[in-house]
Amino acid sequence: EMEIAHQLGLKAKTLNGVIQWPYKAVTSALEIIPRTLAQNCGANTIRTITALRAKHAHEQEKNVNWGINGETGEIADMAALGIWEPLAVKLQVYKTAFETAILLLRIDDIVSGSKKKDAGDSGPAVNHGAAPEGMEM
C-alpha cells in the first residue's frame, strides 16, 4: 500500500488544480493501512510511517517491497520475510473500495438534490390523497 501511495503522490505532484485531489485522497487512504498496522504493533506510529515513506522515496527500484513487520513494528523487506499478497485479491479490494466510494457519492448527490428540491415547498412533492389537477370535486 505504501508503494502505491508513494507512486500516486508522485503522480499528483505532476498535476495542477482540482485534478490532483483524488490522487491525494487515495494516497491518504492507502497510508491508513500501514499506520493501523504500526499502531496495532505498539510502534511509534509517526516515526515508523515517516521512515517507511523515506524508504520508498529513496532508491525506489530497490525498496518497493518494504512494509511494517506485524510482529515487531519495525520496517522490513516483506520479500525477505516471505510475505506476499496475491494481486487478484488486492485488485478486488481496491475495485470494491472505489465502487463503494462512488456509490456513497451518488447517494449523497441524490439526498442533497432532494433537500434542495424540498427547500422551497413545505409539503410533499406529490399529494397522494388529493384529486389530480383539473379534476377537483
C-alpha positions as CSV (number, residue, x, y, z in Angstrom):
1,E,0.0,0.0,0.0
2,M,2.8,2.4,0.8
3,E,4.5,2.0,-2.6
4,I,1.2,2.6,-4.4
5,A,0.6,5.6,-2.2
6,H,4.1,6.9,-3.0
7,Q,3.6,6.4,-6.7
8,L,0.1,8.1,-6.6
9,G,1.7,11.0,-4.6
10,L,4.3,11.4,-7.3
11,K,1.6,11.5,-10.0
12,A,-0.4,14.1,-8.0
13,K,2.6,16.4,-8.0
14,T,2.7,16.4,-11.8
15,L,-1.0,17.6,-12.0
16,N,-2.5,21.0,-11.4
17,G,-5.7,22.2,-9.8
18,V,-8.5,20.0,-8.6
19,I,-7.5,17.1,-10.8
20,Q,-4.8,16.2,-8.2
21,W,-7.2,15.9,-5.3
22,P,-8.5,12.4,-6.0
23,Y,-4.9,11.2,-6.2
24,K,-4.1,12.8,-2.8
25,A,-7.2,11.4,-1.3
26,V,-6.4,7.8,-2.4
27,T,-2.8,8.3,-1.2
28,S,-4.1,9.3,2.3
29,A,-6.5,6.4,2.3
30,L,-3.8,3.8,1.4
31,E,-1.4,5.1,4.1
32,I,-4.1,4.3,6.8
33,I,-3.3,0.5,6.3
34,P,0.4,0.7,7.4
35,R,-0.4,3.3,10.0
36,T,-3.0,1.0,11.6
37,L,-0.6,-1.9,11.5
38,A,2.0,0.2,13.3
39,Q,-0.5,1.2,15.9
40,N,-1.6,-2.4,16.5
41,C,2.1,-3.4,16.9
42,G,2.7,-0.7,19.5
43,A,5.3,1.0,17.4
44,N,5.8,4.8,17.3
45,T,3.4,5.4,14.5
46,I,4.7,8.8,13.3
47,R,8.4,7.7,13.2
48,T,7.6,4.4,11.6
49,I,5.4,5.8,8.9
50,T,7.9,8.6,8.2
51,A,10.8,6.1,8.0
52,L,8.7,3.9,5.6
53,R,7.8,6.9,3.4
54,A,11.5,7.8,3.3
55,K,12.4,4.2,2.4
56,H,10.0,4.2,-0.5
57,A,11.2,7.6,-1.7
58,H,14.9,6.6,-1.6
59,E,16.2,4.1,-4.2
60,Q,12.7,3.4,-5.4
61,E,13.6,0.4,-7.5
62,K,15.1,-1.5,-4.5
63,N,12.6,-0.6,-1.8
64,V,9.2,-1.4,-3.4
65,N,8.6,-4.4,-1.0
66,W,9.3,-2.6,2.3
67,G,6.5,-2.5,4.8
68,I,5.9,-2.9,8.6
69,N,6.6,-6.2,10.3
70,G,3.4,-7.1,12.1
71,E,5.2,-8.8,15.0
72,T,7.9,-6.2,15.8
73,G,6.5,-3.0,14.4
74,E,9.8,-2.3,12.6
75,I,10.0,-1.6,8.9
76,A,11.3,-4.6,7.0
77,D,11.6,-6.0,3.5
78,M,8.4,-8.1,3.1
79,A,10.0,-10.2,0.3
80,A,12.8,-11.2,2.7
81,L,10.2,-12.2,5.3
82,G,8.3,-14.2,2.7
83,I,5.2,-12.1,3.0
84,W,3.3,-11.8,-0.3
85,E,-0.2,-10.7,-1.1
86,P,-1.9,-12.1,-4.2
87,L,-2.5,-9.4,-6.9
88,A,-6.0,-10.7,-7.6
89,V,-7.1,-10.1,-4.0
90,K,-5.6,-6.6,-3.9
91,L,-7.2,-5.6,-7.2
92,Q,-10.6,-6.8,-6.0
93,V,-10.2,-5.0,-2.7
94,Y,-9.3,-1.7,-4.5
95,K,-12.1,-2.2,-7.0
96,T,-14.7,-2.8,-4.3
97,A,-13.4,0.2,-2.3
98,F,-13.7,2.6,-5.3
99,E,-17.1,1.3,-6.2
100,T,-18.3,1.8,-2.6
101,A,-17.0,5.4,-2.6
102,I,-18.7,6.1,-5.9
103,L,-21.9,4.7,-4.6
104,L,-21.8,6.8,-1.5
105,L,-21.1,9.9,-3.5
106,R,-24.1,9.1,-5.7
107,I,-26.3,8.6,-2.7
108,D,-25.1,11.9,-1.3
109,D,-25.9,13.7,-4.6
110,I,-29.4,12.2,-4.5
111,V,-30.0,13.2,-0.9
112,S,-28.6,16.7,-1.3
113,G,-30.6,17.1,-4.5
114,S,-33.9,16.1,-2.8
115,K,-33.2,18.5,0.0
116,K,-32.7,21.4,-2.4
117,K,-36.0,20.4,-4.2
118,D,-37.9,20.4,-0.9
119,A,-36.4,23.6,0.4
120,G,-38.9,25.8,-1.4
121,D,-42.0,23.8,-0.5
122,S,-43.1,22.6,2.9
123,G,-45.4,19.9,1.7
124,P,-44.8,16.6,-0.1
125,A,-43.8,16.7,-3.7
126,V,-46.9,14.7,-4.6
127,N,-50.1,14.7,-2.5
128,H,-51.3,11.2,-2.9
129,G,-54.6,11.8,-1.1
130,A,-55.7,14.7,-3.4
131,A,-57.5,14.5,-6.7
132,P,-55.4,15.1,-9.8
133,E,-55.1,18.7,-11.0
134,G,-58.1,19.8,-13.1
135,M,-60.3,17.1,-11.6
136,E,-61.2,18.7,-8.3
137,M,-64.6,17.7,-6.9
